[in-house]
Amino acid sequence: MDTNEIFNYMKTGTAWLVGGGFVYFTAIVGLQATSIRYSEKIKSQKQLDIIIEEESKKLNLKNVIGIFYKNRRESSAEEYTKKICGIKIGEIYATRGIVKHELYHIYKHHFFPNKTKKIKQKFLNLLKYLFVMESQATIYEVFGIKL
């Protein structure tokens, strides 16, 4: 096997990897956009609290705090202490589907210590988040399947 043949195999493999990544991200973004579009909208803190209580029971979660932003685009889950977690949502992300998505991140303990300064570890954490954690949470958000 000569170097040109090896290079051609590498080029073909890279093309398949890039194409597969494009299809993957298109599918994830499409599912999330569909969920945002058709999921129940949240219009107040009280409504958010009720939805968090309902959806938390399905995942057997306790002590989840919700913060509703009327004029701020937000969607995140945080672990405040070992026993208390929170969800921040607002604007277009204020939907039942996004609450389910963020609760699933809490359920699976999808939290990273951001204190690492190693570039390689940050990159690996990003890949794990994009290819594993986000897809799991999105599948739960849309289909209700726990992976």
C-alpha positions as CSV (number, residue, x, y, z in Angstrom):
1,M,0.0,0.0,0.0
2,D,1.5,3.3,-1.1
3,T,1.1,6.7,0.5
4,N,-1.3,7.9,-2.1
5,E,-3.6,5.0,-1.4
6,I,-3.4,5.6,2.4
7,F,-4.1,9.3,1.8
8,N,-7.2,8.5,-0.3
9,Y,-8.5,6.2,2.4
10,M,-8.0,9.0,5.0
11,K,-9.7,11.5,2.7
12,T,-12.7,9.3,2.2
13,G,-13.0,8.5,5.9
14,T,-12.9,12.2,6.7
15,A,-15.6,13.0,4.1
16,W,-17.8,10.3,5.7
17,L,-17.1,11.6,9.2
18,V,-17.9,15.2,8.2
19,G,-21.1,14.1,6.3
20,G,-22.2,12.0,9.3
21,G,-21.6,14.9,11.7
22,F,-23.7,17.2,9.5
23,V,-26.6,14.7,9.4
24,Y,-26.3,14.2,13.2
25,F,-26.4,18.0,14.0
26,T,-29.2,18.6,11.5
27,A,-31.3,15.9,13.1
28,I,-30.6,17.2,16.7
29,V,-31.3,20.8,15.7
30,G,-34.4,19.8,13.8
31,L,-35.8,17.8,16.7
32,Q,-35.1,20.7,19.1
33,A,-36.7,23.3,16.8
34,T,-39.8,21.1,16.4
35,S,-40.1,20.7,20.1
36,I,-39.7,24.4,20.7
37,R,-42.3,25.2,18.0
38,Y,-45.0,22.7,19.2
39,S,-44.4,22.3,22.9
40,E,-46.6,24.0,25.6
41,K,-45.3,27.6,26.1
42,I,-44.5,28.8,29.6
43,K,-45.6,32.4,30.3
44,S,-45.0,32.8,34.1
45,Q,-42.9,31.7,37.0
46,K,-45.9,30.0,38.6
47,Q,-46.5,28.0,35.4
48,L,-42.8,27.0,35.3
49,D,-43.0,25.8,38.9
50,I,-46.0,23.6,38.1
51,I,-44.4,22.1,35.0
52,I,-41.1,21.4,36.9
53,E,-43.1,19.7,39.6
54,E,-45.0,17.5,37.1
55,E,-42.0,16.6,34.9
56,S,-39.6,16.1,37.9
57,K,-42.0,13.3,39.2
58,K,-41.5,11.4,36.0
59,L,-37.7,11.3,36.6
60,N,-38.0,11.0,40.4
61,L,-36.2,14.3,40.9
62,K,-36.5,16.4,44.0
63,N,-35.4,19.9,44.9
64,V,-35.4,21.4,41.4
65,I,-35.7,25.2,41.3
66,G,-36.9,27.0,38.2
67,I,-36.0,30.6,37.2
68,F,-38.2,32.2,34.5
69,Y,-36.8,35.0,32.4
70,K,-39.4,37.0,30.4
71,N,-37.0,39.0,28.4
72,R,-33.8,36.9,28.4
73,R,-33.1,34.0,26.0
74,E,-31.9,31.3,28.4
75,S,-31.9,27.5,28.6
76,S,-29.7,25.8,31.2
77,A,-29.5,23.4,34.1
78,E,-27.2,23.8,37.0
79,E,-26.2,21.9,40.1
80,Y,-26.1,24.3,43.0
81,T,-25.4,21.8,45.7
82,K,-25.5,18.0,45.9
83,K,-29.2,18.1,46.7
84,I,-30.4,21.2,44.9
85,C,-30.5,21.8,41.1
86,G,-32.0,24.6,39.0
87,I,-33.3,25.3,35.6
88,K,-33.1,28.7,34.0
89,I,-35.4,29.3,30.9
90,G,-36.7,32.3,29.0
91,E,-38.1,33.7,25.8
92,I,-38.4,31.1,23.0
93,Y,-36.9,28.4,25.2
94,A,-39.7,28.8,27.8
95,T,-41.5,25.5,26.8
96,R,-42.4,22.3,28.5
97,G,-40.1,20.4,26.1
98,I,-37.1,22.5,27.2
99,V,-37.9,21.9,30.8
100,K,-37.9,18.1,30.1
101,H,-34.6,18.5,28.2
102,E,-32.9,20.4,31.1
103,L,-34.4,18.0,33.7
104,Y,-32.9,15.1,31.9
105,H,-29.5,16.7,32.1
106,I,-30.0,16.9,35.8
107,Y,-31.3,13.3,36.0
108,K,-28.2,12.0,34.2
109,H,-25.8,14.3,36.1
110,H,-24.6,16.0,32.9
111,F,-22.4,18.5,34.7
112,F,-18.7,19.3,34.1
113,P,-16.2,20.9,36.4
114,N,-15.2,23.9,34.2
115,K,-12.1,24.4,36.2
116,T,-9.9,22.4,33.9
117,K,-7.3,24.4,32.0
118,K,-6.2,21.5,29.8
119,I,-7.3,22.2,26.2
120,K,-7.5,18.5,25.4
121,Q,-9.8,17.8,28.3
122,K,-12.0,20.8,27.4
123,F,-12.2,19.6,23.8
124,L,-13.1,16.0,24.9
125,N,-15.8,17.4,27.3
126,L,-17.3,19.4,24.4
127,L,-17.4,16.4,22.2
128,K,-19.0,14.3,24.9
129,Y,-21.6,17.0,25.5
130,L,-22.4,17.5,21.8
131,F,-22.5,13.9,20.8
132,V,-23.7,12.1,23.9
133,M,-25.4,14.3,26.4
134,E,-27.3,16.6,24.1
135,S,-28.6,13.8,22.0
136,Q,-29.8,11.9,25.1
137,A,-31.6,15.0,26.5
138,T,-33.1,15.8,23.1
139,I,-34.4,12.2,22.7
140,Y,-36.0,12.4,26.1
141,E,-37.4,15.9,25.4
142,V,-39.1,14.8,22.1
143,F,-39.9,11.1,22.6
144,G,-39.8,10.6,26.4
145,I,-37.2,7.8,26.1
146,K,-34.7,7.5,28.8
147,L,-31.3,6.3,27.5
